[in-house]
């Protein structure tokens, strides 16, 4: 029987969310003693738990067929691979809307910055040398890159770099080191990537099934099920208020004359302002419920 292997981060900011996504997609695993390989129980899909920067390599080498990893890591490792094999390729199948971060250029607080041209002849410290080099080339800048595997933010204070390119979330670490973010190199989030290897028909069908489930979980997380009562004469107005809803289901209310029950799946966020607007349009008994699973 054909089995797929999925690589996810063993520990770190994407680990728990990646595992939760797969479990909510209906996958169940038997954990191995070393916890690095989990055998799929209910589907022929196994799990590899590895370092995040190993995931692109495992995909490129065909060790696994799918991987969940941040765009920042995938693109950096792909550019590195292309320096050896120019035709190396990874395909991002779907973005997952978690693990958001930004790869930013940051400079000392007292420094002035008008644009990338100010970096000509400067030294940039980073853990992402290939992405940084690509960004410099795209902006026509010649600069030296100092590759560091950690503590990138202290490089300017040590005199080893004039600026840094590093991941930024809240900016607290930058401020603590008297740096300021001034240009975005890459906006990133977690994504599902596939190996470039050719799969047989059975494996492709299994992959399609799994991706459909993942997309259903992702869409369900963004969606709400809204139920309300409303005058039939106000249906058009109320339908227009419901965010991201297709044609709602309308049910007759026994003994209520012109009033009907309206059920709708909203694929966009439902805010208090939407509920207040619905009430002004004549809606009552408004309920907003989470959606656990969704299949298009």
C-alpha positions as CSV (number, residue, x, y, z in Angstrom):
1,X,0.0,0.0,0.0
2,X,1.2,3.5,-0.9
3,X,2.1,5.6,2.2
4,X,2.7,9.3,2.3
5,X,5.1,11.0,4.7
6,X,4.6,14.5,6.1
7,X,7.4,16.4,7.8
8,X,6.6,18.9,10.5
9,X,8.6,20.9,13.0
10,X,9.5,18.8,16.0
11,X,9.4,21.7,18.4
12,X,9.0,25.4,18.0
13,X,6.4,28.0,17.0
14,X,4.8,25.9,14.2
15,X,4.9,22.5,15.9
16,X,1.7,22.4,17.9
17,X,-0.4,24.2,15.3
18,X,0.8,21.8,12.5
19,X,0.0,18.7,14.6
20,X,-3.4,20.2,15.6
21,X,-4.2,20.9,11.9
22,X,-3.4,17.3,10.9
23,X,-5.4,15.8,13.8
24,X,-8.4,18.0,13.0
25,X,-8.1,16.7,9.4
26,X,-8.9,13.3,10.7
27,X,-5.4,11.8,11.0
28,X,-4.4,9.6,14.0
29,X,-0.9,8.5,14.7
30,X,0.9,5.9,16.8
31,X,3.9,7.6,18.4
32,X,7.3,5.9,18.2
33,X,9.6,5.7,21.2
34,X,12.0,8.3,19.9
35,X,9.0,10.5,18.8
36,X,10.7,11.3,15.5
37,X,8.5,9.0,13.4
38,X,4.7,8.6,13.9
39,X,2.9,5.8,12.1
40,X,-0.5,6.7,10.6
41,X,-3.3,4.6,12.1
42,X,-6.4,5.4,10.1
43,X,-4.9,6.5,6.8
44,X,-1.6,5.5,5.2
45,X,0.0,8.8,6.1
46,X,3.0,8.9,8.4
47,X,4.6,11.8,10.3
48,X,8.3,12.9,10.5
49,X,9.1,15.3,13.3
50,X,12.3,17.2,12.5
51,X,14.0,20.5,12.6
52,X,12.2,23.1,10.5
53,X,15.2,23.9,8.3
54,X,15.5,20.2,7.5
55,X,12.0,20.0,6.0
56,X,12.8,21.6,2.6
57,X,15.8,19.3,2.2
58,X,13.7,16.2,3.0
59,X,11.2,17.3,0.4
60,X,13.8,18.0,-2.3
61,X,15.4,14.6,-1.7
62,X,12.0,12.8,-1.8
63,X,12.3,11.5,1.7
64,X,8.8,12.9,2.4
65,X,6.1,14.0,0.0
66,X,4.5,16.8,2.1
67,X,5.9,19.3,4.6
68,X,4.5,22.0,6.8
69,X,7.0,24.8,7.1
70,X,7.3,28.6,7.1
71,X,7.7,30.3,3.8
72,X,10.8,32.0,5.2
73,X,12.5,28.7,5.8
74,X,11.3,27.1,2.5
75,X,12.4,30.0,0.3
76,X,15.8,30.3,2.0
77,X,16.6,26.6,1.7
78,X,15.3,26.5,-1.9
79,X,17.6,29.4,-2.9
80,X,20.4,27.6,-1.2
81,X,19.6,24.4,-3.1
82,X,19.4,26.3,-6.4
83,X,23.0,27.5,-5.8
84,X,24.0,23.8,-6.4
85,X,21.1,22.6,-8.6
86,X,19.5,25.5,-10.5
87,X,16.4,23.6,-11.4
88,X,15.5,22.7,-7.8
89,X,11.8,23.4,-7.1
90,X,9.3,23.2,-4.2
91,X,5.6,23.8,-4.7
92,X,3.5,25.6,-2.0
93,X,0.1,23.9,-2.2
94,X,-1.8,26.0,0.4
95,X,-1.1,28.8,2.9
96,X,-2.3,28.0,6.4
97,X,-2.8,31.4,8.1
98,X,-0.6,30.7,11.1
99,X,3.0,31.2,11.9
100,X,3.0,34.7,10.6
101,X,6.2,36.6,10.7
102,X,8.2,39.2,8.7
103,X,11.8,39.2,7.7
104,X,12.9,42.8,8.2
105,X,15.8,45.0,7.6
106,X,16.7,46.8,10.9
107,X,19.3,49.5,11.5
108,X,20.5,51.3,14.7
109,X,17.9,53.7,16.1
110,X,20.1,56.8,15.5
111,X,20.8,55.9,11.8
112,X,18.9,57.5,8.9
113,X,17.4,55.3,6.2
114,X,15.9,56.6,2.9
115,X,15.8,53.3,1.0
116,X,17.8,50.2,0.0
117,X,20.4,52.3,-1.9
118,X,21.6,53.5,1.6
119,X,23.0,49.9,2.1
120,X,25.5,50.1,-0.7
121,X,28.9,49.0,0.6
122,X,27.5,48.2,4.1
123,X,27.6,44.9,6.0
124,X,24.4,43.1,6.8
125,X,24.2,40.3,9.5
126,X,21.5,37.7,9.0
127,X,20.5,34.0,9.4
128,X,18.9,34.2,6.0
129,X,21.9,35.0,3.6
130,X,20.2,33.7,0.4
131,X,16.9,35.7,0.9
132,X,18.9,38.7,1.9
133,X,21.2,38.4,-1.2
134,X,18.1,38.0,-3.4
135,X,16.5,41.1,-1.9
136,X,19.7,43.1,-2.4
137,X,20.0,42.0,-6.0
138,X,16.3,42.9,-6.7
139,X,17.0,46.4,-5.3
140,X,20.3,46.8,-7.2
141,X,22.4,47.0,-4.0
142,X,26.0,45.8,-3.5
143,X,26.6,44.9,0.2
144,X,28.5,42.3,2.2
145,X,26.5,39.6,4.1
146,X,27.7,38.3,7.5
147,X,26.0,35.0,8.2
148,X,25.1,34.3,11.8
149,X,23.1,31.4,13.2
150,X,21.9,33.2,16.3
151,X,21.9,36.5,18.2
152,X,21.8,38.5,15.0
153,X,20.4,41.5,16.7
154,X,23.6,42.2,18.7
155,X,25.8,42.4,15.5
156,X,25.6,46.2,15.1
157,X,26.5,46.9,18.7
158,X,29.5,44.5,18.4
159,X,30.6,46.4,15.3
160,X,30.4,43.3,13.0
161,X,27.6,44.7,10.9
162,X,26.0,48.0,10.0
163,X,22.4,46.5,9.8
164,X,20.6,43.2,10.2
165,X,18.0,41.2,8.4
166,X,16.0,39.1,10.9
167,X,12.6,37.8,11.8
168,X,10.4,40.4,13.6
169,X,7.1,39.8,15.4
170,X,6.5,42.4,18.2
171,X,9.7,44.3,17.7
172,X,10.6,44.0,21.4
173,X,14.0,42.4,20.7
174,X,14.9,45.1,18.3
175,X,14.1,47.9,20.7
176,X,16.0,46.2,23.5
177,X,19.1,46.3,21.2
178,X,18.4,49.9,20.1
179,X,17.4,48.9,16.5
180,X,14.5,49.9,14.3
181,X,12.8,48.0,11.5
182,X,12.8,50.0,8.3
183,X,12.2,47.7,5.3
184,X,10.4,44.4,4.7
185,X,12.4,41.7,3.0
186,X,9.7,38.9,3.2
187,X,6.2,38.4,4.7
188,X,5.8,34.8,5.7
189,X,3.4,32.3,7.1
190,X,3.2,28.5,7.4
191,X,2.4,26.6,4.2
192,X,2.0,23.0,2.9
193,X,4.8,22.2,0.5
194,X,5.1,19.1,-1.7
195,X,8.1,17.3,-3.0
196,X,8.9,17.6,-6.7
197,X,9.0,13.8,-7.1
198,X,6.4,12.2,-9.3
199,X,3.8,10.2,-7.4
200,X,1.7,7.2,-8.6
201,X,-2.0,7.6,-9.1
202,X,-2.9,6.1,-5.7
203,X,-0.5,8.5,-3.9
204,X,-1.9,11.5,-5.8
205,X,-5.5,10.6,-4.8
206,X,-4.4,10.2,-1.2
207,X,-2.7,13.6,-1.3
208,X,-5.7,15.2,-2.8
209,X,-8.0,13.8,-0.1
210,X,-5.7,15.1,2.6
211,X,-5.3,18.5,1.1
212,X,-9.1,18.8,0.7
213,X,-9.5,18.0,4.4
214,X,-6.8,20.5,5.4
215,X,-8.5,23.2,3.3
216,X,-11.8,22.3,5.0
217,X,-10.3,22.7,8.4
218,X,-8.7,26.0,7.4
219,X,-12.0,27.3,6.0
220,X,-13.9,26.1,9.0
221,X,-11.6,28.0,11.4
222,X,-12.4,31.2,9.5
223,X,-16.2,30.6,9.3
224,X,-19.2,31.0,11.5
225,X,-22.7,29.5,11.4
226,X,-25.2,32.3,11.9
227,X,-28.9,31.6,12.8
228,X,-31.5,34.3,13.3
229,X,-35.2,35.2,12.9
230,X,-36.2,38.0,10.6
231,X,-39.1,39.5,8.6
232,X,-39.3,37.9,5.2
233,X,-39.6,41.4,3.7
234,X,-36.1,42.3,5.0
235,X,-34.3,39.2,3.7
236,X,-32.4,41.0,0.9
237,X,-31.1,43.6,3.4
238,X,-30.1,41.0,6.0
239,X,-28.4,38.8,3.4
240,X,-26.3,41.7,2.4
241,X,-25.2,42.3,6.0
242,X,-24.0,38.7,6.6
243,X,-20.2,38.7,5.9
244,X,-19.0,36.3,3.2
245,X,-22.2,34.4,3.2
246,X,-23.7,32.6,0.1
247,X,-27.4,32.4,-0.3
248,X,-28.8,31.7,3.1
249,X,-31.2,28.9,4.0
250,X,-34.7,30.3,4.8
251,X,-37.2,28.3,6.9
252,X,-40.8,29.1,7.7
253,X,-41.5,29.8,11.4
254,X,-44.8,28.0,12.5
255,X,-47.4,30.6,13.4
256,X,-45.1,33.6,12.9
257,X,-46.7,35.0,9.8
258,X,-44.1,37.1,7.9
259,X,-41.1,36.0,10.1
260,X,-38.7,33.3,9.0
261,X,-35.6,31.6,10.3
262,X,-32.4,32.3,8.4
263,X,-29.3,30.0,8.5
264,X,-26.1,31.0,6.8
265,X,-22.4,30.1,6.8
266,X,-20.3,33.2,6.9
267,X,-16.8,32.7,5.6
268,X,-15.5,36.0,7.0
269,X,-15.3,37.2,10.6
270,X,-18.5,38.1,12.2
271,X,-18.1,41.2,14.5
272,X,-20.4,42.7,17.1
273,X,-21.0,45.5,14.5
274,X,-22.6,43.0,12.2
275,X,-24.9,41.7,14.9
276,X,-26.0,45.3,15.8
277,X,-26.6,46.0,12.1
278,X,-28.7,42.8,11.8
279,X,-30.8,43.8,14.8
280,X,-31.5,47.3,13.3
281,X,-32.6,45.5,10.1
282,X,-35.2,43.6,12.2
283,X,-33.4,40.4,13.1
284,X,-33.8,38.7,16.5
285,X,-32.6,35.6,18.3
286,X,-29.3,35.9,16.5
287,X,-26.8,33.1,17.3
288,X,-23.2,32.8,16.0
289,X,-21.7,29.3,16.3
290,X,-18.2,27.9,15.4
291,X,-17.9,25.6,12.4
292,X,-15.9,22.4,13.2
293,X,-15.5,20.9,9.7
294,X,-16.3,22.1,6.2
295,X,-16.2,20.4,2.8
296,X,-16.8,22.4,-0.3
